[in-house]
């Protein structure tokens, strides 16, 4: 699907993310900043990668995501996961700001 989206010009960027053991979190709590080094063993869910697409509608995004997840079902039987679809806001979404 990424090859198809790249050819169509709809895939903006994407990639896999390194394990949480190599990461850090910066937390602001009660006015104090703290840096916490990974791994984050308490995490129930971990984001393993991301992809950004420039599509015309939520419906188009859902259809593209269904095709993406179908590839996982086909090539990795037994794999379970979830894809979240969210809009990225740009300056045009905040008129007068």
C-alpha positions in Angstrom: 0.0 0.0 0.0 2.9 2.4 0.7 4.2 1.9 -2.9 0.7 2.6 -4.3 0.3 5.7 -2.1 3.8 7.0 -3.0 3.0 6.7 -6.7 -0.3 8.4 -6.1 1.4 11.2 -4.1 -0.9 10.7 -1.1 1.8 9.3 1.3 3.5 12.2 3.0 5.9 10.2 5.2 6.1 7.1 7.4 8.5 4.9 9.3 9.1 2.4 12.1 9.9 3.6 15.6 12.8 2.4 17.7 12.1 0.3 20.9 11.1 2.2 24.0 14.4 1.1 25.6 16.1 3.7 23.3 13.7 6.5 24.0 12.8 9.0 26.7 9.8 10.8 27.9 9.6 14.4 29.1 6.8 15.0 31.6 5.4 18.2 32.9 3.6 17.7 36.2 2.7 20.2 38.9 4.9 22.8 37.2 8.0 20.6 37.2 9.8 19.0 34.1 11.2 15.5 34.4 13.0 13.3 31.9 12.4 9.6 32.2 14.6 7.2 30.2 13.1 4.1 28.6 12.3 1.3 28.6 8.7 1.9 29.6 7.7 -1.5 30.9 4.4 -0.2 32.3 3.1 0.7 28.9 0.2 -1.5 27.8 0.3 -0.1 24.3 3.4 0.9 22.2 3.4 2.8 19.0 5.6 0.8 16.6 5.4 3.0 13.6 3.5 5.7 11.8 2.4 6.8 8.4 1.1 10.2 7.2 -1.2 10.5 4.2 -2.7 13.5 2.5 -6.2 12.3 1.7 -9.5 14.1 0.9 -11.8 12.6 3.6 -12.1 10.5 6.7 -13.8 7.9 4.5 -10.8 7.7 2.2 -8.5 7.3 5.2 -10.7 4.5 6.6 -10.6 2.7 3.2 -6.8 3.0 2.9 -6.4 1.8 6.5 -8.6 -1.3 5.8 -6.3 -2.2 2.9 -3.2 -1.7 5.1 -4.6 -3.9 7.8 -5.6 -6.5 5.3 -2.0 -6.8 4.2 -1.1 -7.6 7.8 -3.7 -10.3 8.0 -2.5 -11.8 4.7 1.3 -11.7 5.4 1.4 -12.2 9.2 -1.4 -14.6 10.2 -2.1 -14.4 13.9 -0.8 -10.8 14.2 -3.1 -8.6 16.1 -2.9 -4.8 16.2 -4.7 -1.6 15.8 -4.4 1.5 13.5 -5.5 4.9 14.7 -6.7 7.4 12.2 -6.3 11.1 13.1 -6.2 14.4 11.3 -3.1 16.6 11.5 -4.1 20.2 12.0 -2.4 22.9 9.9 -2.5 26.7 10.1 -5.6 26.7 7.9 -7.5 24.9 10.7 -7.0 28.0 13.0 -8.3 31.0 11.1 -7.4 34.3 12.7 -4.8 32.7 15.0 
